[in-house]
């Protein structure tokens, strides 16, 4: 088994675990009266992330790993955990608005309006760089940027109603 397979396996299991957590949190929020906004573009986000990860499995499973880029990716995982921990039960992969709930203004949200999207955007570029796949990281960074443009506009409008 290559080191690249271990890394890709970790990222895959992490993302699957996060989907389970997100579904649990989404159901809990909906039971409290929360509403989803922007559901129409959610399948695009899922497809993009699934394609990114599947492509990495296809291209990088046997490639050498650049430990400098891997180190940056590990730091991004710490930032990811910080975001998820800060939002707690309000963290989800969908745009779920709980009426009357104040915006979170602690943790990374003290510094950036959308820290999760910053982390994800960086991950989409950095992990391919860890495998020497600059072109791959750039293609998915552009595609992710297009979807994030729509998502951030939708989320910002929903949260500032």
C-alpha positions as CSV (number, residue, x, y, z in Angstrom):
1,X,0.0,0.0,0.0
2,X,1.4,3.4,-1.0
3,X,1.5,6.4,1.3
4,X,-0.8,8.2,-1.2
5,X,-3.5,5.5,-0.7
6,X,-3.3,6.1,3.1
7,X,-3.8,9.8,2.6
8,X,-6.6,9.4,0.1
9,X,-8.2,6.8,2.4
10,X,-8.1,9.2,5.3
11,X,-9.6,12.0,3.3
12,X,-12.3,9.7,1.9
13,X,-13.3,8.5,5.4
14,X,-13.1,12.0,6.8
15,X,-15.5,13.3,4.1
16,X,-17.9,10.4,4.6
17,X,-17.9,10.9,8.3
18,X,-18.6,14.6,7.8
19,X,-21.6,13.8,5.6
20,X,-23.0,11.7,8.3
21,X,-22.5,14.5,10.9
22,X,-24.0,17.0,8.5
23,X,-27.1,14.9,7.9
24,X,-27.6,14.5,11.6
25,X,-27.2,18.2,12.2
26,X,-29.4,19.1,9.3
27,X,-32.2,16.8,10.6
28,X,-31.8,18.3,14.1
29,X,-32.0,21.9,12.8
30,X,-35.0,21.1,10.6
31,X,-36.8,19.6,13.7
32,X,-36.2,23.0,15.3
33,X,-37.8,24.9,12.5
34,X,-34.8,25.6,10.3
35,X,-35.3,26.0,6.5
36,X,-32.9,25.0,3.7
37,X,-31.9,27.7,1.2
38,X,-30.2,27.1,-2.1
39,X,-31.0,23.4,-2.3
40,X,-31.0,23.6,-6.1
41,X,-27.2,24.0,-6.3
42,X,-26.3,21.5,-3.6
43,X,-26.1,18.6,-6.0
44,X,-23.4,20.5,-8.0
45,X,-21.3,20.9,-4.8
46,X,-21.6,17.2,-4.0
47,X,-20.8,16.3,-7.6
48,X,-17.7,18.6,-7.7
49,X,-16.3,17.2,-4.4
50,X,-17.0,13.6,-5.4
51,X,-15.3,14.1,-8.8
52,X,-12.4,15.8,-7.1
53,X,-11.8,12.9,-4.7
54,X,-12.5,10.2,-7.3
55,X,-10.1,11.9,-9.7
56,X,-7.4,12.0,-7.0
57,X,-7.9,8.3,-6.4
58,X,-7.5,7.6,-10.2
59,X,-4.5,9.9,-10.7
60,X,-2.6,10.0,-7.4
61,X,-2.9,6.6,-5.7
62,X,0.7,5.6,-6.6
63,X,2.4,9.0,-6.8
64,X,5.1,10.2,-4.4
65,X,4.0,12.7,-1.8
66,X,5.5,16.2,-1.3
67,X,5.7,16.5,2.4
68,X,5.7,20.4,2.4
69,X,2.3,20.4,0.7
70,X,1.1,17.6,2.8
71,X,2.1,19.6,5.9
72,X,0.0,22.5,4.7
73,X,-2.9,20.1,4.1
74,X,-2.6,18.8,7.6
75,X,-2.8,22.4,8.9
76,X,-5.9,22.9,6.8
77,X,-7.4,19.9,8.5
78,X,-6.9,21.6,11.9
79,X,-8.7,24.6,10.5
80,X,-11.5,22.4,9.3
81,X,-11.9,20.9,12.7
82,X,-11.9,24.4,14.3
83,X,-14.7,25.5,11.9
84,X,-16.8,22.4,12.6
85,X,-16.2,22.6,16.4
86,X,-17.1,26.3,16.4
87,X,-20.4,25.7,14.7
88,X,-21.2,22.6,16.6
89,X,-24.7,21.3,16.0
90,X,-25.2,24.2,13.5
91,X,-22.5,22.8,11.1
92,X,-23.9,21.2,8.0
93,X,-23.0,20.9,4.3
94,X,-26.2,22.6,3.3
95,X,-27.4,26.2,3.8
96,X,-29.7,25.7,6.8
97,X,-31.2,28.9,8.4
98,X,-32.6,28.7,11.9
99,X,-35.0,31.7,12.3
100,X,-34.0,33.9,15.2
101,X,-30.6,32.2,15.8
102,X,-27.7,34.7,15.9
103,X,-24.8,34.4,13.5
104,X,-21.8,32.7,15.0
105,X,-19.2,35.3,15.7
106,X,-16.5,33.3,17.6
107,X,-13.7,31.0,16.6
108,X,-12.6,31.5,13.0
109,X,-15.8,33.5,12.3
110,X,-14.2,36.4,14.2
111,X,-11.7,36.8,11.3
112,X,-13.5,35.6,8.2
113,X,-17.2,35.5,7.2
114,X,-16.9,32.1,5.5
115,X,-14.0,30.2,7.0
116,X,-15.2,26.8,5.9
117,X,-15.2,27.9,2.3
118,X,-11.7,29.3,2.6
119,X,-10.5,26.0,4.1
120,X,-12.3,23.9,1.4
121,X,-10.9,26.1,-1.4
122,X,-7.4,25.7,-0.1
123,X,-7.8,22.0,0.3
124,X,-9.0,21.6,-3.3
125,X,-5.7,23.1,-4.5
126,X,-3.3,21.9,-1.8
127,X,-4.0,18.1,-1.8
128,X,-3.4,17.7,-5.5
129,X,-0.2,19.8,-5.1
130,X,0.9,17.2,-2.5
131,X,0.8,14.7,-5.3
132,X,2.4,17.0,-7.9
133,X,-0.9,17.5,-9.7
134,X,-0.8,21.3,-10.2
135,X,-3.1,21.3,-13.3
136,X,-5.6,19.2,-11.4
137,X,-5.7,21.5,-8.4
138,X,-6.1,24.5,-10.7
139,X,-9.0,23.0,-12.7
140,X,-10.9,22.1,-9.6
141,X,-10.1,25.4,-7.9
142,X,-11.6,27.3,-10.8
143,X,-14.7,25.0,-10.8
144,X,-15.1,25.3,-7.0
145,X,-14.7,29.1,-7.3
146,X,-17.6,29.2,-9.7
147,X,-19.9,27.2,-7.4
148,X,-18.7,29.1,-4.3
149,X,-19.6,32.4,-6.0
150,X,-23.2,31.2,-6.2
151,X,-23.2,29.6,-2.8
152,X,-21.8,32.5,-0.9
153,X,-24.2,34.9,-2.5
154,X,-27.1,32.6,-1.6
155,X,-25.9,32.0,1.9
156,X,-25.2,35.7,2.6
157,X,-28.6,36.7,1.4
158,X,-30.3,34.0,3.5
159,X,-28.4,34.9,6.7
160,X,-29.0,38.6,6.4
161,X,-32.8,38.5,5.9
